[in-house]
């Protein structure tokens, strides 16, 4: 990794997976690079570096965004969630991750982190999606291994479980 030019460095502060973080970076540093190389959050993958594949998807203030198309300085003061933040503090997988595992919704795993983050955002906005809704949402992700069928099953299963849990709580 190239050396940080301290004359051009900016301090960027944001909340990463619930923890305040502060680090210097050059103005043109991409969020994906800042997360991976500056902060060690390597769950955010970089596949195309053009915002096409979706592997770098993170939540920026709760909304899915491409970390390879966002400058680190743009998220100063924001809340950033990466795949590392989905699991509980004790390491237990969240409901969406468990559904992915149960449904074999991953193969090589390279695209999985970005897909999980998009699905997390999507299910928060659309708790009762149709299969076509999920497929449309997933169209922004390139997965060369799964064929998407098991990913769709996992998302629909998670949505149904969350609806059932909310009915039981109410």
N, C-alpha and C positions, 0 to 999 in steps of 0.2 A: 504494500500500500504506500502511496506517495506521502511524503511528509506534509503536515498541515502548515500552511503559510500563516503564521501568527499575525502578520500585518493585515491580512484580509479576513481573519477569523471573526465569526459572530457567535455569541453564546446563544444557544437555543435551549429553552426550558419548556418541558411539557410533561404530562403525566403519561407514563408508559405502563400499561397493564396495572393501573392502580398505584404505581410508585412514581413520585416526582423524580424527574431526571433532568440534568443540566449538563450540556457538553458543548464544546466549541466545534465549529465546522466552517468550511469555506462557504461563501454565499451560493455557489452553484452546486453544492452537494445535494444529491437526490436523497429523499427520505429513505428509500430502500438501502442505499449505501450507508447512510448515517445509522440506521437501525442495525444492519448487519456488521459493519466494520467499526463503527464508532461506539455502539452500545452492546454488541454481542447478541442481539436478538436475531439469530440466524434462521428462525422459523419462517421469516418472510423471504420467499425465494424470488429470484430474478430469472425470468425465462427469455423474454424478448427485448426488454428495455425500450419498448415502444407503446406500452399500455394495451397490447392486443391479447396476450395470453391469460392475464388475470392471476398469475402465480404470486404476484407481489401485493395482492389485495389486503388491506388493513382497514380498520375502522378509524375514521378521523371524526372525533366528536359524535360517534355512534353511527356514522354513515360510511358505507363501503367506498373506498377510494384506492387508486393505483399508486403505490409508493414509488414506482419507477417514473412516474410523471409528475410527482410533487416534490418541490424543493423542501429540504429540512427546515429552512427559515420560515416557510409558509405555515408550519404547524406550531410555531412558538405560541405557547399559552393553551394549546389544545390538549384533548385527551386522545391518546392513541392506544388502540387495542390490537394486538397481534395474536397469532394462534397460540403463543405461549401463555396468554392470559385467559384462554377458554377454560382450561382445567381449574379445579379448585386448588386452594392453597396446599392441600395435602397431596395433590397430584391426581386426584380422581377426575376422570374425563367427564365433561358435561354431557347433557342428553344428546346433543347433536353428534358429538364425537363418538359416543357409545352406539348410536344408530348407524353411523358410518362403519364402525367395526362389525356390528351384527350383520349388516347387509353387504359386507365385502365391497364397500363403495370407494375403495382405493386399491391401487396396484403398486406402482412404483412410489407413489406418495409425493412426487414433486409438485403437482398442481393442487394437492389436497388442502394445504394451509390456506391458500387464496380462496378456494371454493368454500371451505368452512366459514371463512370470514364473511363472504358474500351471503351465504345462507343464513348466518346468524343475523345479519342486518335485515335480510329479506323477511325472515320469519317474524322479526319484531314489527315489521310494517304490514305483513300479510299473514295472519295466523291461520287462514283457511285456504291455501292455494290449491288450484287444480294441477293435474299432472302437466298440462300445457303451460300453465303459469310458471311452474318450476323449470321446465325445459327452456322457456323464453328467458328466464333469469340466468340460467346456466349458459346461454349462448355467448356470454361475454368471457367464457373460460375455455381454454383449449386443454383437453385431456386426451392423450393418445392411447391410454391403456384400458379404461373401463367401459367405454361406450355409453356412459352416462346413466344407463338403466338402473343400476344399483344406487347411484347417487340420488336419483329422483326418488327411488323407494325410501331411502334413508331420510330425505327431507320431508316427504309426505308422512312418514311414520312419526318423525319428531313433531310435526305440526299437530297430528292427531293426539299424541301424548300430551302436548302442552295444552291443547283445548280441553282434554279430559281433566287434566290437573286443575285448570282454572275453574271448570264447572264444579269440581269437588271442593275447591277452596271457597266458593261463593255461596 
